[in-house]
Amino acid sequence: MTIVHFDPLREAMSLREAMDRLLEESFVRSPTRSWRGKTTDSPLRLPVDVYTTPEEIVLTASLPGLLPEEVDIAIEGDTLTIRGELRPPLDNVEYLFQERPYGYFARSLTLNVPVDVDKAEAVFENGVLTLTLPKMEAVKPKTIRVKKK
């Protein structure tokens, strides 16, 4: 076992590096960059919100401009995968700003709770995908009432 001493300056970046990065991400980035700054050769990483209730796991993702049939959702074992493709922008115009990402996206999440796949529901409304995954009965919290004797 090796002991690594904490050095706060090792990962700190200089003000100049921070400003260079900020300016590059704000103005210099090419229009074929994704949410994470990667080129469109690799899939975009779809941002999602996930929360849980005692009965279910709920996932929401913004997918503007897509139709329900253009989104693929699969659950294999304990892995949930969402795939699709955001349409490219117009070709016949010169953009002043082009900040919205486009291209193939994929997101895989590991579910840490068994879900009832047969009762899963996906709703697509106003460009927002809402995926509801009911938890299996075995993992739902049970309440045991204490009786007075």
C-alpha positions in Angstrom: 0.0 0.0 0.0 1.3 3.4 -1.0 0.6 6.6 0.8 0.0 9.6 -1.3 0.3 13.0 0.4 -2.3 15.6 -0.4 -1.0 18.5 -2.4 -3.7 21.1 -3.1 -1.6 22.9 -5.7 -1.2 19.7 -7.8 -4.7 20.0 -9.3 -5.1 23.8 -9.1 -5.0 25.6 -12.4 -3.6 29.1 -12.9 -5.8 32.1 -13.5 -4.4 32.3 -17.0 -5.2 28.6 -17.7 -8.8 29.2 -16.4 -9.3 32.3 -18.5 -7.9 30.5 -21.6 -10.3 27.6 -21.0 -13.3 29.9 -20.4 -12.6 31.9 -23.6 -12.0 28.7 -25.7 -15.2 27.1 -24.4 -17.3 30.3 -25.0 -16.0 31.6 -28.3 -13.5 29.3 -30.0 -15.3 26.0 -29.7 -16.2 24.6 -33.1 -19.9 24.0 -33.9 -19.3 20.2 -34.0 -18.6 20.0 -30.3 -20.9 18.3 -27.8 -22.0 19.1 -24.2 -18.7 17.8 -22.9 -16.5 19.5 -25.5 -15.8 16.3 -27.5 -16.2 16.1 -31.3 -19.3 14.4 -32.7 -17.2 11.3 -33.5 -18.0 10.1 -30.0 -21.6 10.0 -28.7 -22.9 13.0 -26.8 -23.5 12.3 -23.1 -27.2 12.9 -22.5 -27.8 15.0 -19.3 -30.5 13.4 -17.2 -32.2 14.0 -13.8 -33.0 10.8 -11.8 -34.9 10.6 -8.5 -36.4 7.9 -6.5 -39.6 7.5 -4.5 -40.6 4.5 -2.3 -42.4 3.0 -5.3 -40.4 3.9 -8.4 -37.3 5.4 -10.1 -38.0 8.4 -12.4 -35.7 9.7 -15.1 -36.2 12.9 -17.1 -34.2 14.0 -20.1 -34.6 17.0 -22.5 -34.7 15.9 -26.1 -35.9 18.9 -28.1 -37.1 18.3 -31.6 -37.2 14.5 -31.4 -40.2 12.2 -31.9 -40.9 9.3 -29.5 -40.0 6.7 -32.2 -36.5 8.3 -32.5 -35.5 7.4 -29.0 -34.4 3.9 -28.1 -34.7 2.8 -24.4 -33.4 -0.6 -23.3 -32.9 -2.3 -20.0 -30.5 -5.3 -19.9 -29.9 -6.7 -16.5 -29.3 -3.7 -14.2 -28.3 -1.4 -17.0 -30.6 1.2 -18.6 -29.5 2.7 -21.9 -31.1 5.6 -23.8 -29.9 6.2 -27.4 -30.9 8.5 -30.3 -29.7 11.3 -32.5 -30.3 15.0 -32.3 -30.7 16.4 -35.8 -27.9 18.6 -37.3 -28.5 22.3 -37.8 -29.3 23.9 -41.1 -26.6 23.7 -43.8 -27.6 26.7 -45.9 -27.0 29.5 -43.3 -24.1 31.1 -41.6 -24.4 30.9 -37.9 -23.5 33.8 -35.6 -23.8 31.4 -32.6 -24.2 27.7 -32.6 -24.4 26.3 -29.1 -27.0 23.5 -29.3 -25.3 20.1 -29.6 -26.3 17.6 -32.3 -25.5 14.1 -33.4 -25.7 10.7 -31.9 -26.2 10.4 -28.1 -26.1 7.5 -25.7 -26.4 7.3 -21.9 -26.1 4.1 -19.8 -27.0 4.0 -16.1 -26.6 1.2 -13.7 -29.8 0.7 -11.7 -29.0 -0.1 -8.1 -32.5 -1.3 -7.4 -34.4 -4.2 -9.2 -37.2 -2.7 -11.3 -40.3 -4.2 -12.8 -39.5 -3.8 -16.5 -42.9 -5.0 -17.6 -44.6 -2.1 -15.9 -42.1 0.6 -17.0 -43.5 3.6 -18.7 -41.9 6.2 -21.0 -43.8 9.4 -21.8 -42.5 12.0 -24.3 -44.1 15.5 -23.8 -42.9 18.9 -25.1 -39.4 17.6 -25.8 -39.0 16.0 -22.3 -38.7 12.3 -21.9 -40.0 11.0 -18.6 -39.2 7.3 -17.8 -40.9 5.8 -14.8 -39.5 2.4 -13.5 -41.6 0.8 -10.8 -39.5 -0.9 -8.1 -40.0 -4.7 -7.6 -42.3 -5.6 -4.7 -39.4 -7.2 -2.8 -37.5 -3.9 -2.4 -40.4 -1.6 -1.6 -40.4 -0.4 2.0 -42.8 -2.3 4.2 -44.4 -0.9 7.3 -45.1 -3.1 10.3 -47.6 -1.8 12.7 -47.0 -2.4 16.4 -50.1 -3.6 18.2 -50.8 -3.0 21.9 -51.5 -6.2 23.8 
